[in-house]
Amino acid sequence: MASYQQNNIDCSIVIPLYNEEPVIDQLYDRLTSTMVRTALAYEIVFVDDGSTDRTLELIKSIAEKDPKVVVVELCRNFGQTAALAAGFDTSTRQIIISMDGDLQHSPEEIPDFLEKLNQGYDVVSGWRKHRTDNLLTRKIPSRVANWLASKISGVDIHDFGTTFKAYRRQMIANVSLYGEMHRFIPALLSWSGAKIVEIPITSTARAEGTSNYGISRTFRVLFDLITLRFLLGYATRPLHFFGKIAIYCIIAAALMNTYILYDKFVYNVPVMVAHGPMAGLAAVLLLVGLILISTGLIGELISRVYFESTNRKIYSVRKIYHKQS
């Protein structure tokens, strides 16, 4: 019997699904088989994120037969972060394990995550050490993003992007998810002092279907990295952030003006003739850039205040299906 059983823990497995009809039965069978071997109390929370195939029909059929399965039907496709948030909110157990529903994550590795939690860690993050993805469209952008996320957050893990993670409920309960921030949950939790560890996981090609992600996600991740840096460093003191930029701008403007005035009074160079177009263009571009960045970051703060003060969710649940035991 594994040592984590001695702590009398139970767990919720949260799985967002979008058009995963071909693998639903196999996914459920492997999950159930794995959890039965652990001898732990558990529940499986399937979140249908607006699937257009028979995914919802299949998981509803499973929930009608198995009281350990809960199905959350979202009103439309909200995205993976929202689907995970819905699953986290619906789950009821002490430990929450999140994973993809396309069988690229192996359910048989769940006990490895539980074992690390048993050792005292608050977050266990999977690491796709040997990825099978396309080099140009997935591997290289992912490595760059993970390196930046590690440097920005100070969390020394290699793979922020994988959904395969385990959390203690008391830690994840304090995290509000927006945008595409689910991949940076360990970074957000590190701010609260969570103990985080990374374990290698098997990375396999999709058993069926096609990937729902493309190269365009790289740009969304880039914007989320900017948000992450702001939230970790300046969310409670935004003036320090904007003030630092303002100082740099003032120094740069002072140097430019000094140069222009030096040319005018020492060499009698006409300001508008020699420096007008360049100075004007530089000022406009700098101003526009600062306005755009500042507006985006302020918008992030306003968004968080709005969602948290009104308790508004980033998803909308149509119905929850659960067979009473």
NUKOLZA-388236 format. One line per 8 residues: their letters; for each residue x, y, z of C-alpha. Coordinates in nm, 3 decimals, decimal comma, m for minus. Layout:
% residues N
a = X/Y/Z | ...
END
This chain:
% residues 325
masyqqnn = 0,000/0,000/0,000 | 0,142/0,337/m0,100 | 0,245/0,565/0,185 | 0,010/0,845/0,083 | m0,285/0,628/0,188 | m0,178/0,667/0,550 | m0,276/1,034/0,546 | m0,640/0,952/0,470
idcsivip = m0,649/1,194/0,177 | m0,898/1,207/m0,106 | m0,870/1,369/m0,445 | m1,061/1,529/m0,729 | m0,940/1,476/m1,085 | m1,042/1,774/m1,298 | m1,038/1,724/m1,675 | m1,149/1,990/m1,926
lyneepvi = m1,280/1,840/m2,249 | m1,336/1,984/m2,593 | m1,427/1,745/m2,876 | m1,255/1,441/m2,726 | m1,522/1,187/m2,826 | m1,277/0,920/m2,958 | m1,089/0,881/m2,628 | m1,359/0,929/m2,362
dqlydrlt = m1,418/0,560/m2,288 | m1,047/0,477/m2,273 | m0,978/0,783/m2,058 | m1,248/0,688/m1,808 | m1,139/0,323/m1,793 | m0,774/0,412/m1,730 | m0,862/0,676/m1,470 | m1,093/0,440/m1,284
stmvrtal = m0,845/0,155/m1,293 | m0,567/0,379/m1,158 | m0,775/0,528/m0,878 | m0,909/0,188/m0,770 | m0,550/0,070/m0,726 | m0,475/0,366/m0,499 | m0,767/0,268/m0,271 | m0,835/0,639/m0,212
ayeivfvd = m1,168/0,818/m0,208 | m1,192/1,018/m0,530 | m1,414/1,193/m0,780 | m1,366/1,262/m1,150 | m1,486/1,604/m1,265 | m1,532/1,620/m1,641 | m1,585/1,975/m1,773 | m1,735/1,993/m2,121
dgstdrtl = m1,611/2,318/m2,272 | m1,874/2,357/m2,543 | m1,792/2,042/m2,741 | m1,961/2,006/m3,080 | m1,924/1,626/m3,106 | m2,062/1,353/m2,876 | m1,823/1,427/m2,588 | m2,097/1,562/m2,358
eliksiae = m2,332/1,275/m2,440 | m2,068/1,017/m2,355 | m1,957/1,168/m2,023 | m2,321/1,220/m1,919 | m2,379/0,851/m1,985 | m2,081/0,766/m1,765 | m2,203/0,997/m1,486 | m2,544/0,827/m1,490
kdpkvvvv = m2,375/0,497/m1,402 | m2,087/0,607/m1,178 | m2,154/0,829/m0,873 | m1,785/0,916/m0,860 | m1,815/1,108/m1,186 | m1,937/1,468/m1,201 | m2,005/1,637/m1,535 | m1,999/2,016/m1,567
elcrnfgq = m2,159/2,140/m1,888 | m2,050/2,492/m1,983 | m2,283/2,705/m2,194 | m2,026/2,754/m2,468 | m1,654/2,719/m2,537 | m1,482/2,943/m2,280 | m1,127/2,807/m2,311 | m0,909/2,586/m2,096
taalaagf = m0,850/2,832/m1,813 | m1,223/2,886/m1,761 | m1,294/2,514/m1,787 | m1,033/2,440/m1,522 | m1,174/2,714/m1,298 | m1,520/2,558/m1,331 | m1,377/2,218/m1,243 | m1,185/2,352/m0,943
dtstrqii = m1,497/2,527/m0,812 | m1,708/2,214/m0,855 | m1,458/1,974/m0,700 | m1,493/1,883/m0,332 | m1,183/1,687/m0,232 | m0,865/1,780/m0,041 | m0,634/1,721/m0,337 | m0,703/1,850/m0,688
ismdgdlq = m0,533/1,692/m0,988 | m0,575/1,856/m1,327 | m0,491/1,691/m1,656 | m0,578/1,701/m2,026 | m0,846/1,476/m2,166 | m0,670/1,370/m2,488 | m0,460/1,093/m2,325 | m0,136/1,283/m2,381
hspeeipd = m0,121/1,268/m2,002 | m0,102/0,919/m1,858 | m0,357/0,854/m1,579 | m0,126/0,581/m1,449 | 0,115/0,852/m1,330 | m0,133/1,007/m1,086 | 0,011/0,809/m0,788 | 0,349/0,976/m0,852
fleklnqg = 0,187/1,315/m0,792 | 0,013/1,192/m0,477 | 0,340/1,055/m0,343 | 0,509/1,396/m0,377 | 0,220/1,568/m0,201 | 0,258/1,313/0,077 | 0,618/1,429/0,116 | 0,495/1,776/0,214
ydvvsgwr = 0,475/1,968/m0,114 | 0,178/2,193/m0,192 | 0,205/2,183/m0,570 | 0,338/1,906/m0,794 | 0,394/2,009/m1,155 | 0,447/1,770/m1,444 | 0,750/1,810/m1,669 | 0,731/1,684/m2,027
khrtdnll = 1,103/1,614/m2,032 | 1,096/1,439/m2,368 | 0,826/1,606/m2,576 | 0,686/1,458/m2,895 | 0,555/1,790/m3,034 | 0,662/1,969/m3,350 | 1,000/2,138/m3,303 | 0,923/2,475/m3,464
trkipsrv = 0,561/2,529/m3,367 | 0,559/2,380/m3,017 | 0,898/2,285/m2,870 | 1,098/2,602/m2,936 | 0,819/2,850/m2,843 | 0,748/2,642/m2,532 | 1,111/2,641/m2,419 | 1,139/3,015/m2,464
anwlaski = 0,813/3,078/m2,277 | 0,908/2,842/m1,993 | 1,251/3,003/m1,957 | 1,094/3,349/m1,940 | 0,830/3,234/m1,693 | 1,094/3,079/m1,469 | 1,304/3,397/m1,471 | 1,005/3,625/m1,418
sgvdihdf = 0,848/3,424/m1,137 | 1,159/3,287/m0,969 | 1,004/2,938/m0,973 | 1,261/2,687/m1,092 | 1,051/2,451/m1,303 | 1,095/2,358/m1,667 | 0,736/2,317/m1,787 | 0,473/2,571/m1,693
gttfkayr = 0,253/2,483/m1,989 | 0,138/2,132/m1,901 | m0,202/2,097/m1,735 | m0,092/1,784/m1,547 | m0,050/1,920/m1,194 | m0,160/1,844/m0,840 | m0,258/2,098/m0,576 | m0,367/2,109/m0,216
rqmianvs = m0,712/2,265/m0,200 | m0,620/2,525/0,061 | m0,359/2,665/m0,178 | m0,554/2,665/m0,505 | m0,867/2,805/m0,335 | m0,699/3,147/m0,310 | m0,617/3,172/m0,681 | m0,850/3,346/m0,925
lygemhrf = m0,797/3,245/m1,288 | m0,843/3,477/m1,584 | m0,721/3,490/m1,942 | m0,477/3,203/m2,006 | m0,323/3,210/m1,659 | m0,386/2,845/m1,569 | m0,036/2,751/m1,686 | 0,116/2,996/m1,436
ipallsws = m0,066/2,873/m1,126 | 0,263/2,752/m0,965 | 0,411/3,099/m1,015 | 0,106/3,265/m0,862 | 0,111/3,022/m0,568 | 0,481/3,077/m0,510 | 0,394/3,432/m0,404 | 0,196/3,276/m0,116
gakiveip = 0,488/3,058/m0,013 | 0,371/2,728/m0,162 | 0,623/2,445/m0,171 | 0,653/2,342/m0,535 | 0,820/2,040/m0,694 | 0,843/1,915/m1,051 | 0,835/1,552/m1,165 | 0,897/1,409/m1,512
itstarae = 0,590/1,278/m1,692 | 0,543/1,079/m2,009 | 0,464/1,290/m2,314 | 0,281/1,093/m2,580 | 0,123/1,187/m2,910 | m0,252/1,227/m2,919 | m0,425/0,891/m2,943 | m0,708/1,033/m3,155
gtsnygis = m0,820/1,362/m3,307 | m0,624/1,680/m3,365 | m0,472/1,934/m3,131 | m0,688/2,231/m3,031 | m0,381/2,455/m2,999 | m0,174/2,633/m3,258 | 0,113/2,876/m3,297 | m0,123/3,166/m3,220
rtfrvlfd = m0,123/3,056/m2,855 | 0,240/3,169/m2,833 | 0,132/3,532/m2,855 | m0,130/3,487/m2,583 | 0,133/3,328/m2,361 | 0,365/3,623/m2,424 | 0,098/3,868/m2,308 | 0,028/3,653/m2,003
litlrfll = 0,397/3,658/m1,915 | 0,384/4,038/m1,910 | 0,077/4,017/m1,688 | 0,247/3,762/m1,465 | 0,548/3,988/m1,413 | 0,321/4,277/m1,323 | 0,103/4,073/m1,085 | 0,399/3,916/m0,903
gyatrplh = 0,600/4,233/m0,874 | 0,367/4,530/m0,876 | 0,002/4,428/m0,825 | m0,001/4,582/m0,476 | 0,222/4,878/m0,569 | 0,154/4,978/m0,929 | 0,301/5,326/m0,875 | 0,645/5,164/m0,838
ffgkiaiy = 0,605/5,014/m1,183 | 0,472/5,322/m1,357 | 0,704/5,548/m1,160 | 1,009/5,354/m1,276 | 0,905/5,390/m1,639 | 0,829/5,757/m1,585 | 1,178/5,819/m1,446 | 1,339/5,651/m1,746
ciiaaalm = 1,123/5,859/m1,978 | 1,211/6,182/m1,797 | 1,583/6,102/m1,806 | 1,565/6,016/m2,177 | 1,368/6,333/m2,250 | 1,616/6,542/m2,051 | 1,911/6,396/m2,241 | 1,741/6,455/m2,576
ntyilydk = 1,652/6,812/m2,483 | 2,005/6,875/m2,358 | 2,146/6,756/m2,689 | 1,902/6,966/m2,891 | 1,962/7,280/m2,681 | 2,338/7,224/m2,694 | 2,327/7,218/m3,073 | 2,109/7,528/m3,076
fvynvpvm = 2,310/7,751/m2,840 | 2,663/7,627/m2,915 | 2,643/7,567/m3,287 | 2,337/7,780/m3,361 | 2,163/7,484/m3,529 | 1,791/7,543/m3,604 | 1,604/7,299/m3,378 | 1,304/7,226/m3,602
vahgpmag = 1,518/7,189/m3,914 | 1,786/6,959/m3,773 | 1,598/6,765/m3,504 | 1,227/6,829/m3,545 | 1,110/6,522/m3,741 | 1,324/6,273/m3,550 | 1,238/6,415/m3,209 | 0,868/6,432/m3,293
laavlllv = 0,853/6,076/m3,423 | 1,045/5,937/m3,125 | 0,818/6,121/m2,881 | 0,501/5,998/m3,051 | 0,616/5,635/m3,067 | 0,730/5,638/m2,705 | 0,405/5,796/m2,592 | 0,189/5,551/m2,785
glilistg = 0,386/5,254/m2,651 | 0,358/5,371/m2,292 | m0,013/5,439/m2,327 | m0,081/5,096/m2,473 | 0,120/4,906/m2,212 | m0,018/5,112/m1,926 | m0,374/5,072/m2,049 | m0,330/4,696/m2,077
ligelisr = m0,188/4,657/m1,727 | m0,443/4,888/m1,569 | m0,709/4,690/m1,751 | m0,577/4,370/m1,589 | m0,614/4,523/m1,244 | m0,959/4,661/m1,318 | m1,065/4,322/m1,453 | m0,952/4,148/m1,135
vyfestnr = m1,124/4,402/m0,912 | m1,443/4,362/m1,114 | m1,449/3,982/m1,109 | m1,349/3,945/m0,745 | m1,564/4,222/m0,600 | m1,875/4,101/m0,785 | m1,787/3,731/m0,744 | m1,849/3,697/m1,117
kiysvrki = m1,712/3,383/m1,279 | m1,530/3,366/m1,610 | m1,751/3,080/m1,718 | m2,121/3,000/m1,728 | m2,248/2,657/m1,626 | m2,554/2,523/m1,801 | m2,598/2,215/m1,583 | m2,414/1,978/m1,351
yhkqs = m2,477/1,604/m1,383 | m2,406/1,376/m1,089 | m2,554/1,041/m0,993 | m2,625/1,023/m0,622 | m2,461/0,725/m0,456
END
